[in-house]
């Protein structure tokens, strides 16, 4: 099982930016897809972005054009660049690889 650790969350004003990181242990990282999910209070966990082992990406409609997922296989890390943040982006963000999940990082968008 892979160990995943998210970082980079915080408090940001609407319109601001954050970059989340998901650092993974294990040698299988480079061949596997990684997903970013988020869960807001009272809501179900939802898929935000997906990146395949080959670098192909998919985004939820709510974040298209604002968020960018990328990966650095040499560092076993996946990033989520979040721009033009909105209050509705407030949630705990999790990364997932296979059946493994991180503990999440809180993102709060508020003035």
PAVO-49236 format. One record per residue (C-alpha): residue number from 1; residue in one letter; x, y, z. Coordinates in steps of 0.05 Angstrom, whole numbers. Example, Ala and Ser with C-alpha at 12.3 -4.5 7.8 and 13.67 -1.06 7.14 Angstrom:
BEGIN
<site><num>1</num><residu>a</residu><x>246</x><y>-90</y><z>156</z></site>
<site><num>2</num><residu>s</residu><x>273</x><y>-21</y><z>143</z></site>
//
This chain:
BEGIN
<site><num>1</num><residu>x</residu><x>0</x><y>0</y><z>0</z></site>
<site><num>2</num><residu>x</residu><x>24</x><y>70</y><z>-17</z></site>
<site><num>3</num><residu>x</residu><x>29</x><y>124</y><z>35</z></site>
<site><num>4</num><residu>x</residu><x>3</x><y>192</y><z>12</z></site>
<site><num>5</num><residu>x</residu><x>14</x><y>259</y><z>46</z></site>
<site><num>6</num><residu>x</residu><x>-22</x><y>322</y><z>24</z></site>
<site><num>7</num><residu>x</residu><x>2</x><y>392</y><z>38</z></site>
<site><num>8</num><residu>x</residu><x>-8</x><y>464</y><z>15</z></site>
<site><num>9</num><residu>x</residu><x>-77</x><y>479</y><z>40</z></site>
<site><num>10</num><residu>x</residu><x>-96</x><y>542</y><z>77</z></site>
<site><num>11</num><residu>x</residu><x>-139</x><y>604</y><z>79</z></site>
<site><num>12</num><residu>x</residu><x>-142</x><y>646</y><z>16</z></site>
<site><num>13</num><residu>x</residu><x>-186</x><y>703</y><z>-8</z></site>
<site><num>14</num><residu>x</residu><x>-234</x><y>693</y><z>-67</z></site>
<site><num>15</num><residu>x</residu><x>-196</x><y>700</y><z>-131</z></site>
<site><num>16</num><residu>x</residu><x>-132</x><y>675</y><z>-99</z></site>
<site><num>17</num><residu>x</residu><x>-89</x><y>615</y><z>-114</z></site>
<site><num>18</num><residu>x</residu><x>-61</x><y>555</y><z>-77</z></site>
<site><num>19</num><residu>x</residu><x>-18</x><y>496</y><z>-98</z></site>
<site><num>20</num><residu>x</residu><x>-31</x><y>429</y><z>-65</z></site>
<site><num>21</num><residu>x</residu><x>20</x><y>374</y><z>-64</z></site>
<site><num>22</num><residu>x</residu><x>11</x><y>299</y><z>-55</z></site>
<site><num>23</num><residu>x</residu><x>75</x><y>263</y><z>-38</z></site>
<site><num>24</num><residu>x</residu><x>75</x><y>187</y><z>-46</z></site>
<site><num>25</num><residu>x</residu><x>119</x><y>132</y><z>-21</z></site>
<site><num>26</num><residu>x</residu><x>133</x><y>70</y><z>-60</z></site>
<site><num>27</num><residu>x</residu><x>162</x><y>53</y><z>-127</z></site>
<site><num>28</num><residu>x</residu><x>96</x><y>42</y><z>-162</z></site>
<site><num>29</num><residu>x</residu><x>79</x><y>116</y><z>-165</z></site>
<site><num>30</num><residu>x</residu><x>102</x><y>131</y><z>-235</z></site>
<site><num>31</num><residu>x</residu><x>57</x><y>80</y><z>-269</z></site>
<site><num>32</num><residu>x</residu><x>-7</x><y>95</y><z>-232</z></site>
<site><num>33</num><residu>x</residu><x>-62</x><y>145</y><z>-239</z></site>
<site><num>34</num><residu>x</residu><x>-73</x><y>194</y><z>-182</z></site>
<site><num>35</num><residu>x</residu><x>-137</x><y>231</y><z>-165</z></site>
<site><num>36</num><residu>x</residu><x>-153</x><y>293</y><z>-125</z></site>
<site><num>37</num><residu>x</residu><x>-220</x><y>292</y><z>-88</z></site>
<site><num>38</num><residu>x</residu><x>-252</x><y>342</y><z>-43</z></site>
<site><num>39</num><residu>x</residu><x>-306</x><y>339</y><z>11</z></site>
<site><num>40</num><residu>x</residu><x>-343</x><y>399</y><z>38</z></site>
<site><num>41</num><residu>x</residu><x>-382</x><y>395</y><z>103</z></site>
<site><num>42</num><residu>x</residu><x>-448</x><y>359</y><z>91</z></site>
<site><num>43</num><residu>x</residu><x>-429</x><y>338</y><z>21</z></site>
<site><num>44</num><residu>x</residu><x>-404</x><y>274</y><z>-10</z></site>
<site><num>45</num><residu>x</residu><x>-332</x><y>267</y><z>-31</z></site>
<site><num>46</num><residu>x</residu><x>-326</x><y>287</y><z>-104</z></site>
<site><num>47</num><residu>x</residu><x>-272</x><y>278</y><z>-156</z></site>
<site><num>48</num><residu>x</residu><x>-237</x><y>342</y><z>-174</z></site>
<site><num>49</num><residu>x</residu><x>-181</x><y>320</y><z>-221</z></site>
<site><num>50</num><residu>x</residu><x>-148</x><y>258</y><z>-248</z></site>
<site><num>51</num><residu>x</residu><x>-80</x><y>246</y><z>-279</z></site>
<site><num>52</num><residu>x</residu><x>-60</x><y>180</y><z>-311</z></site>
<site><num>53</num><residu>x</residu><x>8</x><y>148</y><z>-308</z></site>
<site><num>54</num><residu>x</residu><x>21</x><y>176</y><z>-377</z></site>
<site><num>55</num><residu>x</residu><x>-1</x><y>246</y><z>-357</z></site>
<site><num>56</num><residu>x</residu><x>-70</x><y>249</y><z>-387</z></site>
<site><num>57</num><residu>x</residu><x>-116</x><y>293</y><z>-346</z></site>
<site><num>58</num><residu>x</residu><x>-191</x><y>298</y><z>-331</z></site>
<site><num>59</num><residu>x</residu><x>-226</x><y>353</y><z>-291</z></site>
<site><num>60</num><residu>x</residu><x>-293</x><y>362</y><z>-258</z></site>
<site><num>61</num><residu>x</residu><x>-335</x><y>414</y><z>-295</z></site>
<site><num>62</num><residu>x</residu><x>-334</x><y>458</y><z>-233</z></site>
<site><num>63</num><residu>x</residu><x>-259</x><y>468</y><z>-236</z></site>
<site><num>64</num><residu>x</residu><x>-244</x><y>466</y><z>-311</z></site>
<site><num>65</num><residu>x</residu><x>-201</x><y>524</y><z>-332</z></site>
<site><num>66</num><residu>x</residu><x>-183</x><y>542</y><z>-260</z></site>
<site><num>67</num><residu>x</residu><x>-147</x><y>480</y><z>-233</z></site>
<site><num>68</num><residu>x</residu><x>-88</x><y>443</y><z>-263</z></site>
<site><num>69</num><residu>x</residu><x>-64</x><y>375</y><z>-242</z></site>
<site><num>70</num><residu>x</residu><x>8</x><y>354</y><z>-256</z></site>
<site><num>71</num><residu>x</residu><x>58</x><y>303</y><z>-233</z></site>
<site><num>72</num><residu>x</residu><x>133</x><y>298</y><z>-222</z></site>
<site><num>73</num><residu>x</residu><x>150</x><y>224</y><z>-223</z></site>
<site><num>74</num><residu>x</residu><x>222</x><y>237</y><z>-201</z></site>
<site><num>75</num><residu>x</residu><x>194</x><y>267</y><z>-137</z></site>
<site><num>76</num><residu>x</residu><x>135</x><y>219</y><z>-131</z></site>
<site><num>77</num><residu>x</residu><x>91</x><y>279</y><z>-124</z></site>
<site><num>78</num><residu>x</residu><x>26</x><y>303</y><z>-156</z></site>
<site><num>79</num><residu>x</residu><x>6</x><y>376</y><z>-154</z></site>
<site><num>80</num><residu>x</residu><x>-61</x><y>412</y><z>-158</z></site>
<site><num>81</num><residu>x</residu><x>-53</x><y>485</y><z>-178</z></site>
<site><num>82</num><residu>x</residu><x>-116</x><y>521</y><z>-160</z></site>
<site><num>83</num><residu>x</residu><x>-129</x><y>591</y><z>-188</z></site>
<site><num>84</num><residu>x</residu><x>-188</x><y>638</y><z>-186</z></site>
<site><num>85</num><residu>x</residu><x>-212</x><y>604</y><z>-123</z></site>
<site><num>86</num><residu>x</residu><x>-284</x><y>612</y><z>-102</z></site>
<site><num>87</num><residu>x</residu><x>-318</x><y>603</y><z>-34</z></site>
<site><num>88</num><residu>x</residu><x>-350</x><y>540</y><z>-61</z></site>
<site><num>89</num><residu>x</residu><x>-281</x><y>510</y><z>-69</z></site>
<site><num>90</num><residu>x</residu><x>-276</x><y>507</y><z>7</z></site>
<site><num>91</num><residu>x</residu><x>-267</x><y>434</y><z>27</z></site>
<site><num>92</num><residu>x</residu><x>-217</x><y>382</y><z>52</z></site>
<site><num>93</num><residu>x</residu><x>-177</x><y>360</y><z>-8</z></site>
<site><num>94</num><residu>x</residu><x>-152</x><y>288</y><z>-12</z></site>
<site><num>95</num><residu>x</residu><x>-107</x><y>252</y><z>-60</z></site>
<site><num>96</num><residu>x</residu><x>-118</x><y>179</y><z>-78</z></site>
<site><num>97</num><residu>x</residu><x>-76</x><y>126</y><z>-113</z></site>
<site><num>98</num><residu>x</residu><x>-110</x><y>59</y><z>-122</z></site>
<site><num>99</num><residu>x</residu><x>-140</x><y>41</y><z>-54</z></site>
<site><num>100</num><residu>x</residu><x>-95</x><y>88</y><z>-16</z></site>
<site><num>101</num><residu>x</residu><x>-117</x><y>156</y><z>11</z></site>
<site><num>102</num><residu>x</residu><x>-82</x><y>213</y><z>45</z></site>
<site><num>103</num><residu>x</residu><x>-109</x><y>247</y><z>107</z></site>
<site><num>104</num><residu>x</residu><x>-128</x><y>310</y><z>69</z></site>
<site><num>105</num><residu>x</residu><x>-111</x><y>383</y><z>71</z></site>
<site><num>106</num><residu>x</residu><x>-161</x><y>439</y><z>87</z></site>
<site><num>107</num><residu>x</residu><x>-174</x><y>493</y><z>36</z></site>
<site><num>108</num><residu>x</residu><x>-216</x><y>552</y><z>58</z></site>
<site><num>109</num><residu>x</residu><x>-235</x><y>608</y><z>10</z></site>
<site><num>110</num><residu>x</residu><x>-262</x><y>667</y><z>47</z></site>
<site><num>111</num><residu>x</residu><x>-256</x><y>742</y><z>52</z></site>
//
